[in-house]
Amino acid sequence: MIGGMPRASAHGIDHPLGQTSPENGGNEPDPAFGRAIAAAKASESSNTVPAVQADAGLATIPAPHPLAEPDAIDVLVAEDNEVNRVVFTQILQSGGWRFVMAEDGEEAVKMVSLHNPRLVLMDISMPKMNGHEATRAIRQREAELGLDRLPIIGVTAHALKGDMENCLEAGMDDYLTKPVSPAKLEAKIVQWLEPAATRAVAG
């Protein structure tokens, strides 16, 4: 697999998506993520960001893997929260998946056309176009062009009654609530990527 690396076990790396730090009352993101983001921005030209101090240990925060061919992208992540994008980067690189990031729903729709990903992780609450609207736009494009159905997993901090139904009604195939553990997210990615790969081989 491309871009794979062992998952770091230092504090701040294995936090579930959306989790906050108990040290600041649970109202703000873990400060370790802030340091990781700063290090990532300072080393954009590198494939791997230098290790940054994370409380008692050191953690390496890898930058998104450089793009190869458009049809080589495994996962498109549509997520407007910077902290969560760092966590997604850790999980996807540890699994060796090629991926791209979109910061809002409108960008996600464009990147589906540009990169032809095999799976989309779609945040629900995003600016410009929310996850439901972006999913409907993707499904409309598939219908108009006669394309195969792209698996889309909704990822949201909402856990209200009817949220799952709303995601499925919008055209999503699955649904995850935050905080999402790395193991649970990895299992869901494998679940949806393997059938897609089987269909591609059969075709």
C-alpha positions as CSV (number, residue, x, y, z in Angstrom):
1,M,0.0,0.0,0.0
2,I,1.1,3.6,-0.6
3,G,2.0,6.0,2.1
4,G,1.5,3.4,4.9
5,M,3.1,3.9,8.3
6,P,2.8,2.4,11.8
7,R,0.3,4.3,13.9
8,A,2.0,6.4,16.6
9,S,0.8,5.7,20.1
10,A,1.8,9.0,21.6
11,H,-0.8,11.2,23.3
12,G,-2.9,13.1,20.9
13,I,-2.6,10.7,18.0
14,D,-5.2,8.0,18.8
15,H,-7.8,10.5,19.9
16,P,-11.2,9.8,18.3
17,L,-12.4,12.4,15.8
18,G,-14.1,15.3,17.5
19,Q,-12.7,14.5,20.9
20,T,-11.6,17.4,23.2
21,S,-9.0,17.5,25.9
22,P,-10.1,16.9,29.5
23,E,-7.3,19.2,30.7
24,N,-9.1,22.3,29.4
25,G,-12.6,21.3,30.6
26,G,-13.6,19.4,27.4
27,N,-14.6,22.6,25.6
28,E,-11.6,23.0,23.3
29,P,-9.6,20.7,21.0
30,D,-6.6,19.0,22.5
31,P,-3.7,21.4,22.3
32,A,-1.5,18.6,20.9
33,F,-3.5,18.9,17.7
34,G,-2.8,22.6,17.6
35,R,0.9,22.0,17.7
36,A,0.5,19.3,15.1
37,I,-1.3,21.6,12.8
38,A,1.3,24.3,13.2
39,A,4.1,21.9,12.4
40,A,2.2,20.6,9.3
41,K,1.8,24.2,8.0
42,A,5.5,24.9,8.5
43,S,6.5,21.8,6.5
44,E,4.1,21.7,3.6
45,S,6.8,20.8,1.1
46,S,7.7,17.6,3.0
47,N,5.8,14.3,2.9
48,T,6.3,13.8,6.6
49,V,6.1,16.6,9.2
50,P,8.9,16.6,11.8
51,A,8.0,15.1,15.2
52,V,6.3,17.5,17.5
53,Q,6.2,17.3,21.3
54,A,2.9,15.9,22.5
55,D,2.9,15.9,26.3
56,A,5.0,13.0,27.5
57,G,6.0,11.6,24.1
58,L,6.8,12.5,20.5
59,A,4.3,12.1,17.7
60,T,4.9,12.3,13.9
61,I,2.1,14.0,12.0
62,P,2.4,13.1,8.3
63,A,1.3,15.5,5.7
64,P,-1.3,14.3,3.1
65,H,0.3,11.9,0.6
66,P,1.3,13.5,-2.7
67,L,-1.1,12.8,-5.5
68,A,-0.3,10.4,-8.3
69,E,-2.8,9.5,-11.0
70,P,-6.3,10.8,-10.5
71,D,-7.7,7.2,-10.6
72,A,-5.4,6.2,-7.8
73,I,-7.3,8.1,-5.1
74,D,-8.9,5.8,-2.5
75,V,-10.7,8.2,-0.3
76,L,-12.0,11.8,-0.5
77,V,-12.5,13.4,2.9
78,A,-14.9,16.3,3.0
79,E,-14.3,18.0,6.4
80,D,-14.3,21.7,7.3
81,N,-12.8,21.2,10.8
82,E,-9.0,21.5,10.7
83,V,-8.4,19.4,13.8
84,N,-10.4,16.5,12.3
85,R,-8.5,16.8,9.0
86,V,-5.3,16.2,11.0
87,V,-6.9,13.1,12.6
88,F,-8.2,11.8,9.2
89,T,-4.7,12.3,7.8
90,Q,-3.2,10.1,10.6
91,I,-5.7,7.3,10.1
92,L,-5.6,7.2,6.3
93,Q,-1.8,7.3,6.1
94,S,-1.5,4.6,8.7
95,G,-3.7,2.4,6.5
96,G,-1.7,3.3,3.4
97,W,-4.7,4.8,1.5
98,R,-4.2,7.6,-1.0
99,F,-6.6,10.5,-0.2
100,V,-7.5,14.1,-0.9
101,M,-9.2,16.6,1.3
102,A,-12.0,19.0,0.6
103,E,-12.9,21.8,3.1
104,D,-16.5,22.3,2.1
105,G,-19.3,20.5,0.2
106,E,-18.9,22.5,-3.0
107,E,-15.2,21.6,-3.2
108,A,-16.1,18.0,-2.5
109,V,-18.4,17.8,-5.5
110,K,-15.7,19.3,-7.7
111,M,-13.0,16.9,-6.4
112,V,-15.2,13.8,-7.0
113,S,-15.2,14.7,-10.7
114,L,-11.5,15.6,-10.7
115,H,-10.0,12.7,-8.7
116,N,-12.5,9.9,-9.2
117,P,-12.1,8.6,-5.6
118,R,-13.3,5.1,-4.6
119,L,-15.0,6.3,-1.4
120,V,-16.1,9.6,0.2
121,L,-16.1,10.4,3.9
122,M,-18.7,13.3,4.0
123,D,-19.1,15.6,6.9
124,I,-22.7,16.8,7.3
125,S,-22.3,20.3,8.6
126,M,-20.0,22.3,6.2
127,P,-20.1,25.8,4.6
128,K,-21.1,26.6,1.1
129,M,-22.8,23.3,0.6
130,N,-23.6,20.8,3.4
131,G,-23.0,17.1,3.2
132,H,-26.6,16.3,2.2
133,E,-26.5,18.8,-0.6
134,A,-23.1,17.6,-1.8
135,T,-24.3,14.0,-1.8
136,R,-27.4,14.9,-3.9
137,A,-25.2,16.7,-6.4
138,I,-22.9,13.7,-6.7
139,R,-25.8,11.4,-7.2
140,Q,-27.3,13.7,-9.9
141,R,-24.0,13.7,-11.8
142,E,-23.9,9.9,-11.6
143,A,-27.4,9.6,-13.0
144,E,-26.7,12.1,-15.8
145,L,-23.4,10.5,-16.9
146,G,-24.4,6.9,-16.2
147,L,-21.6,6.4,-13.7
148,D,-21.3,3.7,-11.1
149,R,-22.5,4.6,-7.6
150,L,-19.8,6.0,-5.4
151,P,-19.9,4.9,-1.8
152,I,-20.5,7.9,0.5
153,I,-20.2,7.6,4.3
154,G,-21.7,10.5,6.3
155,V,-19.6,11.6,9.3
156,T,-21.2,13.9,11.8
157,A,-21.2,15.0,15.4
158,H,-25.0,14.9,15.4
159,A,-26.7,11.9,16.9
160,L,-30.3,13.0,16.8
161,K,-33.2,10.8,15.9
162,G,-33.7,10.8,12.2
163,D,-30.1,11.8,11.3
164,M,-29.4,8.3,9.9
165,E,-32.5,8.4,7.8
166,N,-31.7,11.9,6.5
167,C,-28.3,10.8,5.4
168,L,-29.7,7.7,3.5
169,E,-32.5,9.8,2.0
170,A,-29.8,12.3,0.7
171,G,-28.1,9.4,-1.1
172,M,-25.4,8.3,1.4
173,D,-24.7,4.7,1.9
174,D,-23.6,4.6,5.5
175,Y,-23.3,6.8,8.6
176,L,-20.8,7.4,11.4
177,T,-21.2,9.7,14.5
178,K,-18.3,11.5,16.1
179,P,-16.3,10.9,18.1
180,V,-15.1,8.1,15.8
181,S,-12.3,5.8,16.9
182,P,-9.5,5.1,14.4
183,A,-10.3,1.4,14.5
184,K,-13.9,1.9,13.8
185,L,-13.2,4.3,10.9
186,E,-10.6,2.0,9.4
187,A,-13.1,-1.0,9.6
188,K,-15.7,1.1,7.8
189,I,-13.3,2.2,5.1
190,V,-12.3,-1.4,4.4
191,Q,-15.9,-2.5,4.4
192,W,-16.8,-0.2,1.6
193,L,-13.5,-0.2,-0.4
194,E,-13.3,-4.0,-0.8
195,P,-16.7,-4.3,-2.5
196,A,-15.8,-1.4,-4.8
197,A,-12.6,-3.1,-5.7
198,T,-14.4,-6.3,-6.5
199,R,-16.8,-4.5,-8.8
200,A,-13.9,-2.8,-10.6
201,V,-12.2,-6.2,-11.2
202,A,-15.5,-7.8,-12.4
203,G,-16.1,-4.9,-14.8
